[in-house]
């Protein structure tokens, strides 16, 4: 989104995979955080000060954190080499001065807990209507902790504003991938590929669908797949 804001002449359409930070934080969030236990308030205060889970990884806890996360989070399937995934995530979290994830976590997001687990400092609900791109495809996992309904609500709002006031805003479609959560390309890589192809081939028909959940859908991408 930030790239499209700065260089709209280079962007015709966007494909957003499980985008974070669409809605505004609810009005009651601040009060809920203020009433939270001391430990929770301490952790959230560290978050606002620039700390993140990636900071703990740099303190020597990275391998233990990644081993537990990968073991519990991802299914035991043949396309997920857990040892390699653990090593990859560990290097992303602990390598260099700061990781992209660590930077984004502490500078782009604020703590949630009501509705969403995290909210954007600059919500996409305010930024997307101003984008000078033709179309946005938002792809979510079926069990995503990012709520696809927020993007659907934005789509409805923009269509209404287009009809009433002639607003020049991007068209949006929302596609979900079966048997996937936030890490869509890892949880269901062929389903993610199908969602991307569907959004490019017939985006209007793809809106509101859930893809990648049947062998037929997979076979359409990879002939002979069993």
C-alpha positions as CSV (number, residue, x, y, z in Angstrom):
1,X,0.0,0.0,0.0
2,X,2.8,2.4,0.9
3,X,4.5,1.8,-2.4
4,X,1.3,2.4,-4.3
5,X,0.8,5.6,-2.4
6,X,4.2,6.9,-3.4
7,X,4.5,5.5,-6.9
8,X,1.0,5.1,-8.3
9,X,2.3,5.4,-11.8
10,X,4.0,2.0,-11.4
11,X,1.0,0.1,-9.9
12,X,-2.0,-1.1,-11.8
13,X,-3.4,-3.4,-9.1
14,X,-2.5,-4.7,-5.7
15,X,-2.7,-8.3,-4.3
16,X,-2.7,-8.1,-0.5
17,X,-2.0,-11.4,1.4
18,X,-3.8,-11.3,4.8
19,X,-3.4,-7.6,5.2
20,X,-3.1,-6.3,8.7
21,X,-4.5,-3.0,10.0
22,X,-7.7,-2.4,7.9
23,X,-10.1,-1.0,10.5
24,X,-9.8,1.7,13.2
25,X,-9.3,0.4,16.7
26,X,-12.6,0.3,18.6
27,X,-13.2,3.2,20.9
28,X,-13.3,0.9,24.0
29,X,-9.8,-0.5,23.4
30,X,-7.9,2.1,25.4
31,X,-10.1,1.5,28.4
32,X,-9.7,-2.3,28.1
33,X,-5.9,-2.0,28.0
34,X,-6.0,0.3,31.0
35,X,-7.9,-2.3,33.0
36,X,-5.7,-5.1,32.0
37,X,-3.4,-6.9,34.5
38,X,0.0,-5.2,35.2
39,X,2.0,-7.8,33.2
40,X,-0.2,-7.3,30.2
41,X,0.1,-3.5,30.4
42,X,3.9,-3.8,30.8
43,X,4.2,-6.0,27.6
44,X,2.0,-3.6,25.7
45,X,3.9,-0.6,26.9
46,X,7.2,-2.3,25.7
47,X,5.5,-2.8,22.3
48,X,4.7,0.9,22.1
49,X,8.3,1.7,23.0
50,X,9.7,-0.3,20.1
51,X,10.1,-3.8,21.6
52,X,8.8,-6.9,19.8
53,X,9.1,-10.7,20.0
54,X,12.0,-10.2,17.6
55,X,13.8,-8.3,20.3
56,X,13.6,-11.4,22.6
57,X,14.9,-13.5,19.7
58,X,18.0,-11.3,19.6
59,X,18.6,-11.9,23.3
60,X,19.4,-15.5,22.7
61,X,15.9,-17.0,22.8
62,X,15.3,-17.2,19.1
63,X,15.9,-20.9,18.5
64,X,13.7,-22.0,21.4
65,X,11.0,-19.6,20.3
66,X,11.0,-20.7,16.7
67,X,11.1,-24.4,17.5
68,X,8.0,-24.1,19.7
69,X,6.2,-21.8,17.3
70,X,6.9,-23.9,14.2
71,X,6.1,-27.2,16.0
72,X,2.7,-26.0,17.3
73,X,1.6,-23.6,14.5
74,X,2.2,-25.6,11.3
75,X,0.7,-28.9,10.2
76,X,2.8,-32.1,9.7
77,X,2.5,-32.2,5.9
78,X,5.0,-33.0,3.3
79,X,5.3,-29.5,1.8
80,X,6.4,-27.9,5.1
81,X,10.0,-28.8,6.0
82,X,9.8,-27.7,9.6
83,X,13.6,-27.7,10.3
84,X,14.2,-25.4,7.3
85,X,11.3,-23.2,8.2
86,X,12.5,-22.8,11.7
87,X,16.0,-21.9,10.5
88,X,14.5,-19.4,8.0
89,X,12.3,-17.7,10.6
90,X,15.2,-17.6,13.1
91,X,17.4,-15.8,10.7
92,X,14.6,-13.4,9.8
93,X,14.0,-12.6,13.5
94,X,17.5,-12.4,14.7
95,X,19.8,-11.6,11.8
96,X,21.2,-8.2,11.2
97,X,20.5,-5.0,13.1
98,X,16.7,-5.3,12.8
99,X,14.4,-7.6,10.9
100,X,11.6,-6.4,8.6
101,X,9.1,-8.1,10.8
102,X,10.5,-6.5,14.0
103,X,10.5,-3.0,12.4
104,X,6.9,-3.4,11.1
105,X,5.7,-4.8,14.4
106,X,7.0,-1.9,16.5
107,X,6.6,1.0,14.1
108,X,3.5,0.3,12.0
109,X,1.3,-1.5,14.5
110,X,-0.3,-0.9,17.9
111,X,-1.6,-3.5,20.3
112,X,-5.1,-4.8,19.9
113,X,-7.0,-7.5,21.7
114,X,-10.5,-6.4,21.0
115,X,-11.6,-7.4,17.5
116,X,-8.1,-7.6,16.0
117,X,-4.9,-8.7,17.7
118,X,-3.1,-5.6,16.3
119,X,-4.2,-2.4,14.6
120,X,-2.3,-0.1,12.2
121,X,-1.1,3.3,13.3
122,X,-2.4,4.5,9.9
123,X,-5.5,2.2,9.2
124,X,-5.9,1.0,5.6
125,X,-9.6,2.0,5.8
126,X,-8.4,5.6,5.4
127,X,-5.6,4.9,2.9
128,X,-7.1,2.5,0.4
129,X,-9.9,4.9,-0.8
130,X,-7.2,7.4,-1.8
131,X,-5.1,4.9,-3.8
132,X,-4.9,5.6,-7.5
133,X,-4.9,1.9,-8.5
134,X,-7.5,0.1,-10.5
135,X,-8.1,-3.0,-8.3
136,X,-7.2,-4.6,-5.0
137,X,-7.4,-8.3,-4.3
138,X,-7.4,-9.1,-0.6
139,X,-6.6,-12.8,0.1
140,X,-7.2,-14.2,3.5
141,X,-6.9,-17.7,5.1
142,X,-10.1,-19.5,6.0
143,X,-9.0,-19.4,9.7
144,X,-7.1,-16.1,9.5
145,X,-6.8,-14.0,12.6
146,X,-7.1,-11.0,10.2
147,X,-10.8,-10.5,9.9
148,X,-11.8,-10.5,6.2
149,X,-15.1,-8.9,7.1
150,X,-13.4,-5.5,7.6
151,X,-12.2,-5.5,4.0
152,X,-15.7,-6.6,2.8
153,X,-17.2,-3.7,4.8
154,X,-14.7,-1.3,3.1
155,X,-15.7,-2.7,-0.3
156,X,-19.4,-2.1,0.4
157,X,-18.6,1.5,1.7
158,X,-16.6,2.4,-1.4
159,X,-19.3,1.0,-3.8
160,X,-21.9,3.1,-2.0
161,X,-19.7,6.2,-2.2
162,X,-19.0,5.6,-5.9
163,X,-22.7,5.4,-6.6
164,X,-23.7,8.4,-4.6
165,X,-20.7,10.8,-5.1
166,X,-18.7,9.4,-8.0
167,X,-15.8,8.6,-5.8
168,X,-12.8,7.4,-7.8
169,X,-11.6,4.5,-5.6
170,X,-10.1,1.1,-6.3
171,X,-12.4,-1.9,-6.9
172,X,-11.9,-4.6,-4.2
173,X,-12.4,-8.3,-4.1
174,X,-12.0,-10.6,-1.1
175,X,-10.9,-14.2,-1.6
176,X,-10.4,-16.8,1.1
177,X,-8.1,-19.8,1.0
178,X,-9.3,-23.0,2.6
179,X,-7.4,-24.7,5.4
180,X,-5.2,-21.7,5.9
181,X,-4.6,-19.2,8.6
182,X,-2.4,-16.0,8.4
183,X,0.6,-17.8,6.8
184,X,-1.4,-18.6,3.6
185,X,1.4,-19.6,1.2
186,X,2.8,-22.0,3.8
187,X,-0.6,-23.5,5.0
188,X,-2.0,-24.0,1.5
189,X,0.4,-23.0,-1.2
190,X,-1.6,-24.3,-4.1
191,X,-4.7,-22.7,-2.7
192,X,-2.9,-19.4,-2.5
193,X,-1.7,-19.8,-6.1
194,X,-5.3,-20.5,-7.2
195,X,-6.5,-17.4,-5.4
196,X,-3.9,-15.2,-7.1
197,X,-4.7,-16.7,-10.5
198,X,-8.5,-16.3,-10.0
199,X,-8.0,-12.7,-9.0
200,X,-6.1,-12.0,-12.2
201,X,-8.4,-14.0,-14.5
202,X,-11.8,-13.0,-13.3
203,X,-11.7,-10.8,-10.2
204,X,-15.4,-10.0,-10.1
205,X,-16.4,-13.7,-10.1
206,X,-13.7,-14.5,-7.5
207,X,-15.0,-12.0,-4.9
208,X,-16.5,-13.8,-1.9
209,X,-15.2,-17.3,-2.9
210,X,-13.2,-19.8,-0.8
211,X,-10.7,-21.6,-3.0
212,X,-8.1,-24.4,-2.7
213,X,-10.3,-26.8,-0.7
214,X,-10.8,-29.6,-3.2
215,X,-8.6,-31.9,-5.2
216,X,-10.2,-30.6,-8.4
217,X,-9.1,-27.1,-7.6
218,X,-5.5,-28.3,-7.0
219,X,-5.6,-30.5,-10.0
220,X,-6.5,-27.6,-12.2
221,X,-3.2,-26.0,-11.2
222,X,-1.0,-29.1,-11.3
223,X,-2.1,-31.7,-13.8
224,X,-1.6,-35.2,-12.4
225,X,-1.6,-34.1,-8.8
226,X,-2.8,-36.7,-6.3
